[in-house]
Amino acid sequence: MSKFVHVPGHLDYILHFASPASPIDYLKMPIQTLKVGSLGTHNLLGLAKSKNARMLIASTSEVYGDPNVHPQPEEYWGNVNPIGPRGVYDEAKRFQEAITMAYHNFHGLETRIIRIFNTYGPRMRLDDGRALPAFMSQALTGQDLTVFGDGSQTRSFCYVDDL
């Protein structure tokens, strides 16, 4: 998706959900993760502009980095580390949001950004590297269950299925 995108005919909507989300995956593919968030998003925004289509991008709570505020309100800008181990994913998503808003403000393109927190679903790998698959893997293999953090934090989860 980091190359020019052409789709013949009329388009009403473009849904951009492409990106590795597992820390295991985006740490194995740092350049590709950055490219899909930057070049891929730019190419799809260009397609949306040329087709006069609405564009919806899926972002993440990772745009807040390692937040100092819980839960994060929309006006919170985060506590970020652009060169840390998770930086490739976080910065790709921040850039994705920034360029989407630039197209919205400069070109008048109709855009939407959704920040999905802790997505899970039926085809997640147990070795995915995120909290819920780790918890499930431990439960299924009879290991002690790990509570990440000090136990006082809260998380919202978003279940996604293709049915």
N, C-alpha and C positions, 0 to 999 in steps of 0.2 A: 504494500500500500504506500510505499514511499516513492512511487513513480507516478507520473501523470495518470489521471483517471478519466476515462471517457465512457459514458453510458449513453447509447442512442435513445432517442425518444424523450418523452416527458417524464419528469420526476417531481413529485410533490414533497417528499421527505427524504432526508439522508440521516441514518442512525449510525453514529460512529462509536462503537464499543470496542474497537480493536486495541489491545495492549496486553502484554503479559502482566498478570496481576500477582502471581505467586512470587515471593522473594527468591525462591529457588530458581525460577525461570528468568526473571529480569536480571538477576545477578549473573546468570550464564549468558545472557544476550543483552548486554548493556547498550551496545550501539544500536541494535534493532529496536530496543525499547525507546530510546531517544528519538530514533527516526520515525517510528509510527506516531509518536506524540507530536512531533514537529512537522516533518515533511508530509507524513500521511494526513495529518489534520489540515495542513495548508492545501494540499491537493484536493481534499474533499470539500473544503470551503470554496475553492475555485470552481469545482463542479457545481456546488450548490448555487453559487453566484451566477454561473453561466446558464443554469436551468431555472433560476428563480425559485429554488426549492428551499424549504425550511431545513435547518440543520440542528440535530440534537447530538450533543456529545456526552459521553459518560465519563465523569471525573471521579474523584475519590477523596476521602478524608485525608489522604496522605498529602494533599496540598498544604495542610497545616503543619507538616513536619512532625516533630515531637512536641505536641501542644502543651502549653502551660495552663490552659483554660479548659475545663471540662464541664459540661459539653461545650462544643465550639459553636458560638453564634456566628451568623453570616458575616458580621462586621469584624470578626477576629481574623488577623492576617497570618498568625502562626509563629512557629519557632523552628526555622528551617536550617538545614545544613546541606548546601548544594553539592559539596564534594564528599559527603559521607557515603557509606556503603549503599544506602537506599536512595541516594541522590538522583540516580538515573531515572528511577520511576517517578519520584516526587517532582523533579524538575520537568520531566516530559509532560506531566499532568498540569503543572502550573503554566508552562508554555502553551499547552493546548487551550486552557481557559483564556489566557491572554490574547492569543491570536483569534480565537472565536469572538471575543468581545471587540477586538479591533475590526474584524469584518462586519460585525453588527453595527458598531458606531460609525465607521468610515464609509462602508458601502450600503448601509441600511439593510443588510441581510438579516432575515428573521432567524434567530438562533436561540437555543436553549441549552443550559448546562445543568446536568444533574450530578450531585455528589453522592455516590452510593457508598455506604459504610458497611464493611464486613459482609460481603456477598458470599453466599454459599448455595450449593445445589447438588443434585443427584450424581453428577459425574466428576465431582472434585476428587483429586487424588489424596489418599491419606497422608502422603509425604509432601503435601503441597507447601508446607512452611507457614501456614497461617493458623490462627488460634483454634478455630472450630475443627478443622481436619486433625490437628494435633490432639485435641481433646477426644475426638471420636476414635482416633487410632489407638490412643491409650486405653480407652474404655473397651474397645473390641479385642485388645490383646491382653487384657487383665493387668495392665500396669497401673501404678498410682497416677491419679489425675493431677496435672499441673494447673495451678491457677496462676496466670501471668499477671504480674503486678502485686500489689499489697492486699488485694481483695476488696478494696473500697471503690475501685473504678467501675464504671458502667459501660456497656457496649450495646449498640443497636445492630441488629443483624437483618440482612435483606435476602430472603429466599428467592432464587430464580430457577425456573424450570422452563422447558420449551414446549410444554403441553398446551 
